Amino acid sequence: DEAIHDGVDVLSLSLGSEVPLNGETDNRNGISTGAFHAVLKGITVVCAGGNSGPEAHTVTNTAPWIVTVAATTLDRSFTTPMTLGNNKVILGQAMYTGQELGFTSLVYPEKPGNSNGNFSGTCEELSLNSNLTMAGKVVLCFTTSPFSASVSKAASSVKVAGGLGVIIARHPGHTLRPCLDDFPCVAVDYELGTKILLYIRSSGSPVVKIQPSRTLIGQPVGTKVATFSSRGPNSIEAAILKPDIAAPGVSILAATTTNSTFNDRGFIMLSGTSMA
């Protein structure tokens, strides 16, 4: 209602409720009600479709008077070549702009250095175990989390422990976000992560070389609906097709306040239907 009073032409709302959804006429559905007021005044209302994909019936903001937006990938990748000690080249994804990291010891810390417990090799546990032997090495870890925070904490833990880089094996649909300034933090999918792990376990002294990232645009990188983007059908009324439209929403670079908790450089790269 305040936006209507201000005379805006378009409302873009990066918010939404989780499924199961309340109906359009339910008084708990404030977004739908407010959007209806705006549409009656000739204002277009665009809403994020949600980040609960790829499961079906997860799309939110399904009122027929709302333009609901899904997120797609870009025809852009940030390829980061890594060469193993057996001369196999692994292409990861990162935003590393520092100097090439020459051949460095590569480790998968399955057991904490000063602990009696077993370590499962997850990135989340790197954040909890400061006694892992990581100094002067590149560390491989696996994560099932779609959130960048766990990856950032793992990278920070490796750096604080004196490590020189981290390789994150994750679901291929998870989004990319820079870890730390000029710190090698390279993402690979589970298949490539397993190949690196097999190399570590079969080599007496595994090493890896990490080169700066390169931006590739166009083929063979294609655009598609992002894995995290919420899917239809509409859980309120399947006859009303949702989402309505899709737009780029993966690794979107934009300005931010320099006092942001994300960084102090004045820009950030984020993903989500809010970006779309």
N, C-alpha and C positions, 0 to 999 in steps of 0.2 A: 504493500500500500504506500509506503514511503517512496519507493521507486516510481510508482504511478504518479505520485504528487510531483516528483522531480522532472517528469516528462521524458523519461527514457524511451528509446525505440526498441531496444532488445534487452532481455534479462538472461544472463548466462549464470546458471547455478551449479556449482561444483559440490553438490551434496545430495543426499538421498537416504532413504530408510532401507533396512535390510529385509529380506524375505523371511517369513511370510508378510506380504504387504497388507496394509489397510486399504479398503475401497476408496474410490475417489470422493465419495460423499461422507466418509467417516471423518468426524471432527478431529481425529488424531492425525489426519493426513494434511498437515499444514502447507506442505509444498504444493499439493494439488489444488487446495483451496485458494492459496495466494496466486498461483499461476492462472487460475480461472478468472480471478479479478482482473489480472493484467491483460489477459487475452480479450476480455470484454471491452477493454479500452484500446484495442488494436496493437498491443505490445506482444512481440514474439518472445516466447519463453523456451529456452534451450537448457536441457538438464543432462548431467552425466548419467550414463546407463548403469554404472556400478562396476566394481572390480572383483566380482565373485565367480568369474568363469574358470574353466570352460563348462561347468555344469549347466544343464538346462533349467529353465524356469527361474533364473536368478536375476534377470533384468529388473531394475527399479525405475521409478518415475514413469509409470506406464499410462498415465491419464492421456486420453486422445488429443487433448489440446496442448500437450507438451511435445516439443521436438526432442526425442531421446537419442543420445549419441553414444555409439560404440567406439572403441579405440582400435586403430590398425598400426602395424609396424611401418617403418620407413624403408625406402630402398637405399638404406645406408647402413654400413657396418663399420666397426672400429677394430679391424683385424690386427692382432698382436702375435707375431711369430715367436714361437719358443722352440729352441733346438735342444733335444735331449743328448746325453752322452753317447748314445748309439747312432747319432746323426739323423734320427727321425725328427721331422718338423711338425709341431702341433700348432694349429692356428686357433688362438683364443680370442676373446673379446675384452678390451680394456680401453681406458682413456689415459694411458701412460705417455707422458710427453718428456720424460727425463732421458738420461743417457742410457745407452745400451748396457745391460747388466751381463758381463762376461760369464763364462762357465762358473757356476756356483753350486755348492753342495745342495742337494735336493733331499728333503726328508718328509716322511709321513709319520707323525708322532703318535704311534698306536698306544704307547704307554707313557704316562708322565714321568719325567726324569727322577723326581723324588717322591713318588707316590706308590702305594701298594695296590691301588686300584687300576682297572683297565680303562684305557681311553679309546673311545669309539671312532675317533678321527673326524668328528663333526666340527664345523667352524664355530658353533656355539660353545663347545667345550674349550676351544682355544681361548675364548674370552674369560673362562673361569679358572684356567690352569696356568698360572704365571711361571710355574717351575718346569715347563716343557723346554727341552733343549732345542732352541731355535736360533741362537746367536750365530750370525754370519751365514745363515742358510735361507733357502727358499722353501716355504712350507706348503704342502698340499693338504687340503681339507675338503670335506663334503658337507653340503647343507641341503635340507629339504624346505627351508624357509623361503617364502617368496619375498620377504621384506629385506630391504637393503641395510637396515640397522644392524642385523646380526653379522652381515658380511663386513660392514664398516668396523664393528667391534673386534672381529677376528683380525682384520688388517692392522688395527691399532695395537692389539695385543702382540702381534708378531713384531711390529716396529719397536714397541717399548722393550721387548725382550732381546732386541738387537738383531732381529731377522732382517733379511734384505729383500724379501718379497713373499707374496702368497698367491697360490693358485686355488681358485674356488671352483669346485665341481658342483653343479647345480642343475635343476630342471631347465631344459632348453627354452621353455616359455617364460622364464623369469626375466625381469627387466634389468638393464644395466645402469649402474650409477657409479660415478667416481668414488673411490675409497678415500685416499689421502693424496695430497699434493705430491707429485713426483715420487710416489711409492708404487712399485710394481704390484698391481692387484689385478690378476688376470682371471677371467671367467671362462670355463669350458663346460660342456655338457657332461652328463654322467658317463657316456661312452668313452669320451676322450679322457675324462678323469680316471676311469678304470684302466685305460691303456698306460697312463702315466704311473699309476699305482703298481701295475704289473712290472713296469720297467724298474721302479724303485726296488721292488722285492727280488728281482732277478739280477740286479747289479750289485757288485761289491761296494762301489763308491759312486752312486748316482749323482749326476750333475745336470744343470740346465742353464741355457743362455736365453735371456729375454730381451727382445728388441722393442724399440718404441712403437706405439700404435700407429696404424695408417688408416686413413678414412677412405673407404671404398663406396662408390655410389653407382646405382644401376645394377644391371645383370652381373653376376647371377643372383644378386640379392633382390627378392621380390617382396611386395607388400601383401599382408594378409591380416585377418582379424587377430588381435593379440590374444594370447592364451588367457590372460587374466580378465579380459573384457566379458562382462556378464551377458548371458545368452537368453534368448527367448525359448519357448513361447511365453507370452504374457501370462503370468500366473493368476491375474484377476479375470481377464477375458481374452481367450486365445484368438478370437476373431479380430482383435485390435493388434496388428502386427507391431512388435517392438523388438529391438531398437528401430528407429526410423532411418537413421543415417550413420555412417561411420566416417571418422576423420583421424589423421595421424595423432597417436597418443603414446608412442614409445620413444623414450630417450629424447624428450623435447627440451631444447635449450632455451632458457629465458632469463630475463633479468630478475634479481632479487635484492632485497635490502642488504647492505653490507654488514649489518649487525645481526644478520640471521644466524640461527643455530646451525644451519647447513654449512656455511662457509663465510669467508670475509672477502671474497673476490668480486662480488656483485653479480654473479650469475650462477645458475645451477641447472642440472639436467635431471628431469623427473619423468615418470611415466604414470599413466592412469587415464580413465575416461574423463577425469577433470581436465587433463591437458587437451584431450580431444575436443 
